[in-house]
Amino acid sequence: MNQGRAGWLLVLPALLLLCALTVYPVAYGIWISFFNKHSFFPEQSFIGFANYLAVFADEEFWQALRLGLVYSASTIALQLVLGVGAALLLNEAFAGRALVRAVAIFPYVIPTVVAVIVWKWLLNSQFGLVNHLLGSPISWMGRDWIMVSLIVVSVWQFFPFVLLAVLARLQTIPQDLYDAAKVDGAGALRRFIDVTLPQLAGVLFVVVLLRSIWMFTKFDTPWLMIQGGGAETYIRTLPIYTYLRTFGYYEAGRGSAMAVLMFLMLVAAAALYFRLWRREEQL
Amino acid sequence: MRPILAMAALVAALVVPEAQAQKVIRVWHTETQPNSQQAMRNIAARFEAKNPGVKVELEALAWTDLEGKIMASLAAGTPPELSHGQPITCTALQSKGLLLPLDDVVKALGEDNIFDQIKRVCRVEGKQYGLVHAAGTSLLIYRKDLVRKLGLKPPKTWADLVANAKALARPGMYGITIPGDNLFINILLGELIASNGGMLFDKSNRPQVTSKQMVETLEFLKELTRYAPPGWEGHGYRETFTNLYGQKAAMMFQGYGRGASLIEANAPKDMANADFFDVWVKPHGPSGKAPVAQVDEEPWMLFKGARNTREAIEFLKFFYQKDNYLEYIQTVPIHFFPITKSMRGDRDYQSTPMIQRWKGWLDAQEHYLSRDLGRPTLVVDWADMNNKPYLMEVLGSGILRDMVMDVLLENKAPKEATGRAQRRLEDLLKSKGYLK
């Protein structure tokens, strides 16, 4: 057996697994987006691009896209601010730092379902602790506040990811750089802007990219927020609406078309992001 | 080698024949309360003891998981033998030829022994494709002590109800509480439109949400929710009940008998009884003549693609036998209204302590059921049950809920909101081929 063939044979199992677990489901999803297909009954008919045209004409889709962008943009910005801030604090030496570091990542390691249930009780409009402390009956799960509640819960849950990534990078920045900046008369803010931030650029590039993808496609947190109550209409982001189309309307074809569009949006956004911000030397 | 082969043969001889002989009945049900699950396990154990070689595999599922799981199992070609489901799901599945009739079970129970209302659920061309396990109507629950104090009368019309809500509202106490999630808004709307002499779809499947009756319904809801806690739209069923027994609201429009247990467990001890929490028959709308209440009545469904359908029928017959059925019903006695007249009149059933304590709540449910004033979710006219197999999609789409929220929260004129809902419903039905 020649070397090339042996090589192919060795990678074949991995290739087969990749095809079965990734390529086939994605290809099938794209394929059924061209059908009027019931989600469960064996009923389908080819309709070409009709699902895509229907999606573009659907006002609910654009509303869901708008809500999804509000949700992802605000949660990413807040996670960055909170994550970087917390990482800077936890990079300093103080008594009990190890314990605080462990506690800080706690929200990220508890299951989403637990986090959301706990938060929903805290935010309960009639009996919740938050309203009790505020002394005013704010309807956190109602029309006006549910998006804010969702953002708060999501930021609380996911900022430790930013914290971890940034803290790891902070610990590798050579002390010499700070010493040299001090000699040049740079204050704390100047050192942060001219030393720390450039050093963090590479890791922040990756963190923003990953968190953008994850928040834009985030399903479980908003979904759990509206289970057993919660003004669903006001946090009906694109993943929620796609689910609703697929398992509420039982329109698998239309749901797939929306999923494909979501994927294309992410690819386009990622390409643009790379074009605008990528600096090889920083990665 | 030889000892290994001998061992394998021995294992095969011991295990395989038994496995082959055992017939499995898979049963999915929605009663997740621990005592109901225990009753189901007890019934299954007794059935297995009487039927060697048959095993009953029970699975209690949350409501939100059920429909998806049924559909997925059908798509995979591995449905369970028996499952609970919504009446409109039963109709949808029957229309696709996926269910088998349960007429043998009906015969065993005695056809005349079953309440007529129950027999109308998922009955097609004289065949019973779904048989309700127990029925429980929605209830208008109110604080009897407060009503007595104010000298209020039972509301006959929607206007009376709004007046009562207004009278009962005071600082720290809202007049009424209703859940805002999709399922309950759909239940509510189906109930109200029927109570106002309207319909959701006509005979040709054309949506009727722009009708005068619907506009009146939306205006009524807008008026009524003025006395509901702010943010009611974010309250689920349990939160709504918490508002009631937690003394934040004086009335609850979409209560159920199951809530009597919640009151007994959670209300202040001296108030946890029917002297403080009683029920009224619901009022009707300005264009209607009689109130209609939604009936929570999931039928058992027998799946055509399942393996052991004959055994499943025998299990259902066994389930409805007096002692078994009584044990099951007594786990949630105020919500599990029995489907048979014999059980309703049975002395053992009547002497259930909780039934004695909350008798008025059961009487109200009997009022709806015996007068044909109870309907499954979104079924306005009984003909809808079989002629409109798309109600499952209408419920799932959330279009009706959006319409209600457009008026109540977005302050859109009913005409604008109903016009939008009409367009969306027409699009939905056209895409499914039900409307041309």
Interface residues (C-beta under 8 A of the other chain):
Chain A: N36 S39 F40 F41 P42 A54 N124 S125 Q126 F127 P137 I138 S139 W140 M141 G142 R143 W145 I146 I226 Q227 G228 G229 G230 A231 E232 T233 L244 F247 G248 Y249 Y250 E251 R254
Chain B: T64 G68 M71 A72 L74 A75 K96 P179 G180 D181 N182 P229 P230 G231 W232 E233 G234 H235 G236 Y237 R238 E239 T242 N243 G246 K248 M392 E393 G396 S397 G398 R401 D402 M405 L409 L428 S431
